[in-house]
């Protein structure tokens, strides 16, 4: 019985790690998603790529161990990046970006335990 419980716990842990890895997009995938969903021009692609690169570097530089503080800092950076991206978009693209942001927030809400 104890071995079975341990095995189940191990399987659940491995599955959660695989799911987390799949949910994190690479930089290239993220740029591709913006490009396809927002129908970006070549000039817009370059600008979005630059904005996302800067944002990712800033997020990697966060060193706090406090999960709540880390999350708050990351959310602030995401909001700043979204605002920068929005500045280079057309009206229709801005509407689609807002949908993307809402979808991302809904996914994040679903990931948080007990919330």
C-alpha positions in Angstrom: 0.0 0.0 0.0 2.8 2.4 0.9 4.7 1.6 -2.3 1.5 2.3 -4.3 0.9 5.6 -2.6 4.5 6.6 -3.3 4.3 5.5 -6.9 1.1 7.5 -7.4 2.7 10.6 -5.8 5.7 10.2 -8.1 3.5 9.9 -11.2 1.5 13.0 -10.3 4.7 15.0 -9.7 6.2 14.0 -13.0 2.9 14.8 -14.8 2.7 18.2 -13.2 6.3 19.0 -14.3 5.6 17.9 -17.9 2.5 20.1 -18.0 4.4 23.1 -16.6 7.1 22.6 -19.2 4.6 22.5 -22.0 2.8 25.6 -20.8 6.0 27.7 -20.9 6.5 29.0 -24.3 10.0 29.6 -25.8 10.8 33.1 -27.0 10.4 32.1 -30.6 7.0 30.5 -29.9 5.8 33.6 -28.2 6.9 35.8 -31.1 5.2 33.4 -33.5 2.0 33.5 -31.5 1.9 37.3 -31.5 2.8 37.3 -35.2 0.0 34.9 -36.1 -2.7 36.1 -33.8 -2.1 39.8 -34.3 -1.2 39.5 -38.0 1.9 41.6 -37.4 3.9 43.4 -40.2 7.6 42.7 -40.5 8.4 46.0 -38.7 5.9 45.1 -35.9 7.5 41.6 -35.5 10.9 43.2 -35.0 9.5 45.6 -32.4 7.6 42.9 -30.5 10.6 40.7 -30.5 12.7 43.5 -29.0 10.0 44.2 -26.3 9.7 40.6 -25.4 13.5 40.1 -25.2 13.9 43.0 -22.8 11.0 41.8 -20.7 12.4 38.3 -20.5 15.8 39.6 -19.4 14.2 41.7 -16.7 12.2 38.8 -15.4 15.3 36.6 -15.3 17.0 39.3 -13.2 14.4 39.0 -10.4 16.1 37.5 -7.4 13.6 37.7 -4.6 12.7 34.4 -3.0 9.3 35.7 -1.9 6.8 34.2 -4.3 4.2 36.9 -3.8 6.7 39.7 -4.4 8.2 37.8 -7.4 4.8 37.3 -8.9 3.9 41.0 -8.4 7.1 42.1 -10.1 6.5 39.7 -13.0 2.9 40.9 -13.4 4.1 44.5 -13.5 6.7 43.7 -16.2 4.1 41.8 -18.2 1.7 44.8 -18.0 4.5 47.2 -19.1 5.4 44.9 -22.1 1.7 44.7 -23.1 1.5 48.5 -23.0 4.6 48.8 -25.1 3.3 46.3 -27.6 -0.1 48.0 -27.7 1.5 51.3 -28.8 2.7 49.7 -32.1 -0.6 48.0 -33.0 -3.6 49.0 -35.1 -7.0 49.2 -33.6 -8.0 45.7 -34.7 -4.7 44.3 -33.4 -5.2 46.0 -30.1 -8.6 44.3 -29.8 -7.0 40.9 -30.5 -4.2 41.6 -28.0 -6.7 42.3 -25.3 -8.3 38.9 -26.0 -4.9 37.2 -25.8 -4.2 38.9 -22.4 -7.6 37.9 -21.1 -7.0 34.3 -22.2 -3.6 34.3 -20.5 -5.0 35.6 -17.3 -7.8 33.0 -17.3 -5.1 30.3 -17.8 -3.1 31.7 -14.9 -6.1 31.8 -12.7 -6.8 28.1 -13.4 -3.2 27.2 -12.5 -3.3 28.7 -9.1 -4.2 26.2 -6.4 -7.2 26.9 -4.2 -8.1 30.1 -6.0 
